[in-house]
Amino acid sequence: MIIQVCVGSSCHLKGSPEIVELLQKAVEEYHLEDEVTLAGSFCIGKCNRVGVTIQVDDDIHVGITKENFKEFLQENILNKLERK
C-alpha cells in the first residue's frame, strides 16, 4: 500500500506535518513497516478548505485533520490491509 500525503503549500498550512507524524506513529504502532510505504507529494489536485489531501493507492481522500485521523486510519488503511 502506498500512502502519499500532500505537502504542498496549502496542505502544509492545513497541518500536513502533523498528519505525516500521525501516520509514522501509526505505522510503528500497528507494525505496518512491511505493508505500507509513506511518501510526500506536492499538490494532488483535490484541495479542500479544511484538512490535508491523502492518496491511498488510487483513492484520494480530502479533509484529513488531527480530529478525524483515527477514523480515516481505520476505514482507509487498517480495514483495507485486513482484507488482503
N, CA, C and O atoms as CSV, one atom per row, in Angstrom:
chain,resi,resn,atom,element,x,y,z
A,1,MET,N,N,0.845,-1.168,0.000
A,1,MET,CA,C,0.000,0.000,0.000
A,1,MET,C,C,0.895,1.237,0.000
A,1,MET,O,O,1.828,1.344,0.795
A,2,ILE,N,N,0.595,2.165,-0.902
A,2,ILE,CA,C,1.341,3.414,-0.960
A,2,ILE,C,C,0.447,4.547,-0.470
A,2,ILE,O,O,-0.651,4.753,-0.985
A,3,ILE,N,N,0.930,5.275,0.527
A,3,ILE,CA,C,0.197,6.398,1.103
A,3,ILE,C,C,0.987,7.654,0.816
A,3,ILE,O,O,2.120,7.806,1.274
A,4,GLN,N,N,0.385,8.556,0.053
A,4,GLN,CA,C,1.030,9.820,-0.286
A,4,GLN,C,C,0.289,10.958,0.386
A,4,GLN,O,O,-0.920,11.116,0.212
A,5,VAL,N,N,1.021,11.747,1.153
A,5,VAL,CA,C,0.448,12.891,1.847
A,5,VAL,C,C,0.855,14.147,1.092
A,5,VAL,O,O,2.036,14.352,0.812
A,6,CYS,N,N,-0.106,14.976,0.768
A,6,CYS,CA,C,0.205,16.234,0.108
A,6,CYS,C,C,0.990,17.115,1.075
A,6,CYS,O,O,0.567,17.339,2.209
A,7,VAL,N,N,2.126,17.606,0.619
A,7,VAL,CA,C,2.938,18.521,1.423
A,7,VAL,C,C,3.089,19.855,0.697
A,7,VAL,O,O,3.986,20.640,1.003
A,8,GLY,N,N,2.209,20.101,-0.264
A,8,GLY,CA,C,2.196,21.380,-0.955
A,8,GLY,C,C,1.850,22.500,0.011
A,8,GLY,O,O,1.453,22.235,1.146
A,9,SER,N,N,1.991,23.718,-0.412
A,9,SER,CA,C,1.849,24.849,0.500
A,9,SER,C,C,0.480,24.914,1.176
A,9,SER,O,O,0.403,25.216,2.367
A,10,SER,N,N,-0.586,24.643,0.454
A,10,SER,CA,C,-1.921,24.702,1.048
A,10,SER,C,C,-2.098,23.639,2.131
A,10,SER,O,O,-2.548,23.946,3.235
A,11,CYS,N,N,-1.747,22.396,1.820
A,11,CYS,CA,C,-1.883,21.318,2.806
A,11,CYS,C,C,-0.886,21.495,3.954
A,11,CYS,O,O,-1.181,21.148,5.097
A,12,HIS,N,N,0.279,22.031,3.645
A,12,HIS,CA,C,1.257,22.289,4.710
A,12,HIS,C,C,0.652,23.228,5.751
A,12,HIS,O,O,0.777,22.998,6.954
A,13,LEU,N,N,0.001,24.277,5.282
A,13,LEU,CA,C,-0.621,25.240,6.198
A,13,LEU,C,C,-1.804,24.632,6.949
A,13,LEU,O,O,-2.156,25.090,8.036
A,14,LYS,N,N,-2.417,23.600,6.368
A,14,LYS,CA,C,-3.580,22.959,6.997
A,14,LYS,C,C,-3.190,21.778,7.878
A,14,LYS,O,O,-4.061,21.092,8.414
A,15,GLY,N,N,-1.870,21.530,8.036
A,15,GLY,CA,C,-1.462,20.518,9.000
A,15,GLY,C,C,-0.801,19.270,8.476
A,15,GLY,O,O,-0.726,18.281,9.205
A,16,SER,N,N,-0.314,19.261,7.243
A,16,SER,CA,C,0.296,18.028,6.738
A,16,SER,C,C,1.486,17.548,7.568
A,16,SER,O,O,1.668,16.336,7.681
A,17,PRO,N,N,2.311,18.425,8.158
A,17,PRO,CA,C,3.389,17.888,9.000
A,17,PRO,C,C,2.862,17.047,10.173
A,17,PRO,O,O,3.447,16.021,10.520
A,18,GLU,N,N,1.772,17.486,10.769
A,18,GLU,CA,C,1.180,16.738,11.882
A,18,GLU,C,C,0.571,15.422,11.409
A,18,GLU,O,O,0.658,14.409,12.104
A,19,ILE,N,N,-0.043,15.437,10.233
A,19,ILE,CA,C,-0.645,14.214,9.684
A,19,ILE,C,C,0.452,13.208,9.339
A,19,ILE,O,O,0.295,12.012,9.585
A,20,VAL,N,N,1.554,13.681,8.776
A,20,VAL,CA,C,2.687,12.792,8.480
A,20,VAL,C,C,3.182,12.148,9.768
A,20,VAL,O,O,3.451,10.947,9.803
A,21,GLU,N,N,3.302,12.937,10.814
A,21,GLU,CA,C,3.751,12.403,12.105
A,21,GLU,C,C,2.778,11.354,12.639
A,21,GLU,O,O,3.205,10.317,13.146
A,22,LEU,N,N,1.482,11.613,12.531
A,22,LEU,CA,C,0.479,10.644,12.978
A,22,LEU,C,C,0.573,9.351,12.167
A,22,LEU,O,O,0.452,8.260,12.723
A,23,LEU,N,N,0.785,9.470,10.874
A,23,LEU,CA,C,0.924,8.279,10.031
A,23,LEU,C,C,2.171,7.486,10.399
A,23,LEU,O,O,2.126,6.258,10.467
A,24,GLN,N,N,3.271,8.169,10.632
A,24,GLN,CA,C,4.503,7.477,11.021
A,24,GLN,C,C,4.308,6.715,12.323
A,24,GLN,O,O,4.756,5.575,12.448
A,25,LYS,N,N,3.646,7.334,13.290
A,25,LYS,CA,C,3.379,6.666,14.563
A,25,LYS,C,C,2.455,5.468,14.373
A,25,LYS,O,O,2.651,4.427,15.000
A,26,ALA,N,N,1.443,5.611,13.505
A,26,ALA,CA,C,0.502,4.512,13.264
A,26,ALA,C,C,1.210,3.330,12.598
A,26,ALA,O,O,0.944,2.178,12.941
A,27,VAL,N,N,2.100,3.604,11.660
A,27,VAL,CA,C,2.848,2.529,11.000
A,27,VAL,C,C,3.650,1.747,12.033
A,27,VAL,O,O,3.684,0.517,11.997
A,28,GLU,N,N,4.289,2.455,12.944
A,28,GLU,CA,C,5.057,1.787,14.007
A,28,GLU,C,C,4.134,1.032,14.961
A,28,GLU,O,O,4.384,-0.130,15.282
A,29,GLU,N,N,3.073,1.690,15.412
A,29,GLU,CA,C,2.159,1.095,16.401
A,29,GLU,C,C,1.513,-0.189,15.890
A,29,GLU,O,O,1.371,-1.153,16.642
A,30,TYR,N,N,1.122,-0.209,14.618
A,30,TYR,CA,C,0.431,-1.368,14.049
A,30,TYR,C,C,1.386,-2.294,13.279
A,30,TYR,O,O,0.944,-3.239,12.626
A,31,HIS,N,N,2.691,-2.021,13.359
A,31,HIS,CA,C,3.720,-2.851,12.720
A,31,HIS,C,C,3.453,-3.031,11.221
A,31,HIS,O,O,3.423,-4.148,10.705
A,32,LEU,N,N,3.263,-1.909,10.550
A,32,LEU,CA,C,2.928,-1.932,9.127
A,32,LEU,C,C,4.127,-1.634,8.226
A,32,LEU,O,O,3.959,-1.382,7.033
A,33,GLU,N,N,5.314,-1.661,8.781
A,33,GLU,CA,C,6.511,-1.270,8.038
A,33,GLU,C,C,6.680,-2.047,6.731
A,33,GLU,O,O,7.165,-1.493,5.744
A,34,ASP,N,N,6.291,-3.314,6.713
A,34,ASP,CA,C,6.447,-4.144,5.511
A,34,ASP,C,C,5.251,-4.042,4.561
A,34,ASP,O,O,5.298,-4.570,3.450
A,35,GLU,N,N,4.188,-3.369,4.988
A,35,GLU,CA,C,2.974,-3.313,4.180
A,35,GLU,C,C,2.672,-1.931,3.618
A,35,GLU,O,O,1.898,-1.799,2.671
A,36,VAL,N,N,3.283,-0.898,4.200
A,36,VAL,CA,C,2.946,0.475,3.850
A,36,VAL,C,C,4.203,1.243,3.454
A,36,VAL,O,O,5.247,1.131,4.096
A,37,THR,N,N,4.083,2.017,2.394
A,37,THR,CA,C,5.124,2.966,2.010
A,37,THR,C,C,4.545,4.358,2.164
A,37,THR,O,O,3.545,4.693,1.530
A,38,LEU,N,N,5.171,5.171,3.006
A,38,LEU,CA,C,4.742,6.559,3.184
A,38,LEU,C,C,5.565,7.446,2.269
A,38,LEU,O,O,6.778,7.276,2.144
A,39,ALA,N,N,4.891,8.395,1.630
A,39,ALA,CA,C,5.585,9.314,0.733
A,39,ALA,C,C,4.922,10.684,0.803
A,39,ALA,O,O,3.733,10.805,1.095
A,40,GLY,N,N,5.706,11.692,0.533
A,40,GLY,CA,C,5.177,13.037,0.398
A,40,GLY,C,C,4.896,13.298,-1.076
A,40,GLY,O,O,5.527,12.715,-1.957
A,41,SER,N,N,3.949,14.176,-1.322
A,41,SER,CA,C,3.595,14.520,-2.696
A,41,SER,C,C,3.234,15.993,-2.734
A,41,SER,O,O,2.615,16.516,-1.808
A,42,PHE,N,N,3.625,16.655,-3.810
A,42,PHE,CA,C,3.128,18.013,-3.975
A,42,PHE,C,C,1.710,17.912,-4.488
A,42,PHE,O,O,1.213,16.803,-4.682
A,43,CYS,N,N,1.066,18.982,-4.704
A,43,CYS,CA,C,-0.385,19.044,-4.913
A,43,CYS,C,C,-0.932,17.842,-5.682
A,43,CYS,O,O,-0.485,17.522,-6.784
A,44,ILE,N,N,-1.911,17.192,-5.062
A,44,ILE,CA,C,-2.597,16.051,-5.657
A,44,ILE,C,C,-3.770,16.542,-6.515
A,44,ILE,O,O,-4.341,15.778,-7.294
A,45,GLY,N,N,-4.122,17.822,-6.365
A,45,GLY,CA,C,-5.142,18.429,-7.206
A,45,GLY,C,C,-6.554,18.351,-6.669
A,45,GLY,O,O,-7.510,18.587,-7.408
A,46,LYS,N,N,-6.702,18.026,-5.407
A,46,LYS,CA,C,-8.039,17.928,-4.806
A,46,LYS,C,C,-8.101,18.780,-3.533
A,46,LYS,O,O,-8.611,18.330,-2.507
A,47,CYS,N,N,-7.591,19.983,-3.601
A,47,CYS,CA,C,-7.539,20.853,-2.424
A,47,CYS,C,C,-8.926,21.039,-1.819
A,47,CYS,O,O,-9.935,21.066,-2.523
A,48,ASN,N,N,-8.943,21.164,-0.519
A,48,ASN,CA,C,-10.175,21.307,0.244
A,48,ASN,C,C,-9.990,22.477,1.197
A,48,ASN,O,O,-8.857,22.837,1.519
A,49,ARG,N,N,-11.067,23.065,1.646
A,49,ARG,CA,C,-10.966,24.192,2.576
A,49,ARG,C,C,-10.381,23.783,3.919
A,49,ARG,O,O,-9.695,24.565,4.577
A,50,VAL,N,N,-10.662,22.548,4.316
A,50,VAL,CA,C,-10.227,22.065,5.630
A,50,VAL,C,C,-9.410,20.803,5.442
A,50,VAL,O,O,-9.784,19.926,4.663
A,51,GLY,N,N,-8.312,20.708,6.143
A,51,GLY,CA,C,-7.569,19.463,6.195
A,51,GLY,C,C,-6.665,19.196,5.008
A,51,GLY,O,O,-6.528,20.002,4.088
A,52,VAL,N,N,-6.057,18.027,5.077
A,52,VAL,CA,C,-4.996,17.605,4.180
A,52,VAL,C,C,-5.541,16.574,3.188
A,52,VAL,O,O,-6.469,15.828,3.500
A,53,THR,N,N,-4.955,16.544,2.001
A,53,THR,CA,C,-5.317,15.548,0.994
A,53,THR,C,C,-4.312,14.402,1.054
A,53,THR,O,O,-3.100,14.617,1.080
A,54,ILE,N,N,-4.845,13.179,1.076
A,54,ILE,CA,C,-4.007,11.979,1.137
A,54,ILE,C,C,-4.473,11.012,0.061
A,54,ILE,O,O,-5.670,10.799,-0.129
A,55,GLN,N,N,-3.504,10.430,-0.641
A,55,GLN,CA,C,-3.815,9.402,-1.625
A,55,GLN,C,C,-3.358,8.063,-1.075
A,55,GLN,O,O,-2.195,7.893,-0.707
A,56,VAL,N,N,-4.296,7.102,-1.020
A,56,VAL,CA,C,-4.002,5.743,-0.578
A,56,VAL,C,C,-4.181,4.853,-1.801
A,56,VAL,O,O,-5.298,4.618,-2.260
A,57,ASP,N,N,-3.063,4.367,-2.316
A,57,ASP,CA,C,-3.050,3.674,-3.600
A,57,ASP,C,C,-3.725,4.578,-4.639
A,57,ASP,O,O,-3.191,5.647,-4.937
A,58,ASP,N,N,-4.864,4.195,-5.193
A,58,ASP,CA,C,-5.516,5.027,-6.213
A,58,ASP,C,C,-6.651,5.889,-5.665
A,58,ASP,O,O,-7.264,6.642,-6.422
A,59,ASP,N,N,-6.941,5.797,-4.379
A,59,ASP,CA,C,-8.048,6.531,-3.776
A,59,ASP,C,C,-7.556,7.835,-3.144
A,59,ASP,O,O,-6.575,7.846,-2.400
A,60,ILE,N,N,-8.246,8.922,-3.449
A,60,ILE,CA,C,-7.879,10.235,-2.907
A,60,ILE,C,C,-8.882,10.615,-1.824
A,60,ILE,O,O,-10.094,10.516,-2.013
A,61,HIS,N,N,-8.350,11.051,-0.686
A,61,HIS,CA,C,-9.165,11.451,0.464
A,61,HIS,C,C,-8.820,12.887,0.815
A,61,HIS,O,O,-7.646,13.247,0.900
A,62,VAL,N,N,-9.842,13.705,1.017
A,62,VAL,CA,C,-9.624,15.110,1.327
A,62,VAL,C,C,-10.147,15.428,2.726
A,62,VAL,O,O,-10.985,14.715,3.277
A,63,GLY,N,N,-9.630,16.509,3.273
A,63,GLY,CA,C,-10.143,16.996,4.556
A,63,GLY,C,C,-9.661,16.211,5.760
A,63,GLY,O,O,-10.363,16.152,6.770
A,64,ILE,N,N,-8.485,15.605,5.684
A,64,ILE,CA,C,-7.976,14.823,6.810
A,64,ILE,C,C,-7.346,15.777,7.820
A,64,ILE,O,O,-6.466,16.571,7.489
A,65,THR,N,N,-7.821,15.678,9.062
A,65,THR,CA,C,-7.343,16.526,10.148
A,65,THR,C,C,-6.927,15.651,11.322
A,65,THR,O,O,-7.165,14.443,11.319
A,66,LYS,N,N,-6.308,16.263,12.321
A,66,LYS,CA,C,-5.960,15.514,13.535
A,66,LYS,C,C,-7.220,14.947,14.179
A,66,LYS,O,O,-7.192,13.865,14.764
A,67,GLU,N,N,-8.315,15.677,14.069
A,67,GLU,CA,C,-9.569,15.259,14.710
A,67,GLU,C,C,-10.201,14.045,14.042
A,67,GLU,O,O,-10.796,13.215,14.730
A,68,ASN,N,N,-10.091,13.919,12.736
A,68,ASN,CA,C,-10.718,12.769,12.061
A,68,ASN,C,C,-9.694,11.731,11.599
A,68,ASN,O,O,-10.036,10.808,10.860
A,69,PHE,N,N,-8.445,11.879,12.031
A,69,PHE,CA,C,-7.380,10.984,11.578
A,69,PHE,C,C,-7.636,9.529,11.964
A,69,PHE,O,O,-7.447,8.637,11.137
A,70,LYS,N,N,-8.059,9.269,13.194
A,70,LYS,CA,C,-8.257,7.877,13.630
A,70,LYS,C,C,-9.312,7.177,12.781
A,70,LYS,O,O,-9.149,6.013,12.415
A,71,GLU,N,N,-10.380,7.879,12.473
A,71,GLU,CA,C,-11.435,7.310,11.618
A,71,GLU,C,C,-10.887,7.033,10.217
A,71,GLU,O,O,-11.136,5.970,9.649
A,72,PHE,N,N,-10.137,7.996,9.661
A,72,PHE,CA,C,-9.513,7.807,8.347
A,72,PHE,C,C,-8.580,6.597,8.362
A,72,PHE,O,O,-8.617,5.771,7.451
A,73,LEU,N,N,-7.754,6.495,9.388
A,73,LEU,CA,C,-6.807,5.392,9.515
A,73,LEU,C,C,-7.533,4.054,9.516
A,73,LEU,O,O,-7.161,3.139,8.782
A,74,GLN,N,N,-8.560,3.944,10.334
A,74,GLN,CA,C,-9.286,2.678,10.447
A,74,GLN,C,C,-9.973,2.306,9.137
A,74,GLN,O,O,-9.832,1.184,8.651
A,75,GLU,N,N,-10.723,3.263,8.562
A,75,GLU,CA,C,-11.532,2.963,7.384
A,75,GLU,C,C,-10.714,2.771,6.114
A,75,GLU,O,O,-11.047,1.919,5.290
A,76,ASN,N,N,-9.665,3.537,5.945
A,76,ASN,CA,C,-8.986,3.588,4.659
A,76,ASN,C,C,-7.623,2.918,4.621
A,76,ASN,O,O,-7.047,2.742,3.547
A,77,ILE,N,N,-7.104,2.545,5.775
A,77,ILE,CA,C,-5.809,1.868,5.793
A,77,ILE,C,C,-5.924,0.521,6.493
A,77,ILE,O,O,-5.684,-0.516,5.873
A,78,LEU,N,N,-6.283,0.516,7.764
A,78,LEU,CA,C,-6.321,-0.737,8.521
A,78,LEU,C,C,-7.338,-1.718,7.946
A,78,LEU,O,O,-7.029,-2.897,7.773
A,79,ASN,N,N,-8.546,-1.244,7.650
A,79,ASN,CA,C,-9.563,-2.140,7.103
A,79,ASN,C,C,-9.145,-2.717,5.750
A,79,ASN,O,O,-9.391,-3.892,5.479
A,80,LYS,N,N,-8.522,-1.912,4.909
A,80,LYS,CA,C,-8.074,-2.395,3.597
A,80,LYS,C,C,-6.966,-3.423,3.735
A,80,LYS,O,O,-6.927,-4.397,2.983
A,81,LEU,N,N,-6.072,-3.221,4.680
A,81,LEU,CA,C,-4.979,-4.172,4.888
A,81,LEU,C,C,-5.495,-5.493,5.446
A,81,LEU,O,O,-4.938,-6.549,5.145
A,82,GLU,N,N,-6.550,-5.445,6.255
A,82,GLU,CA,C,-7.140,-6.676,6.807
A,82,GLU,C,C,-7.779,-7.510,5.710
A,82,GLU,O,O,-7.795,-8.738,5.800
A,83,ARG,N,N,-8.308,-6.862,4.672
A,83,ARG,CA,C,-8.991,-7.568,3.590
A,83,ARG,C,C,-8.030,-8.279,2.653
A,83,ARG,O,O,-8.447,-9.147,1.888
A,84,LYS,N,N,-6.762,-7.930,2.698
A,84,LYS,CA,C,-5.801,-8.551,1.767
A,84,LYS,C,C,-5.623,-10.016,2.065
A,84,LYS,O,O,-4.855,-10.696,1.385
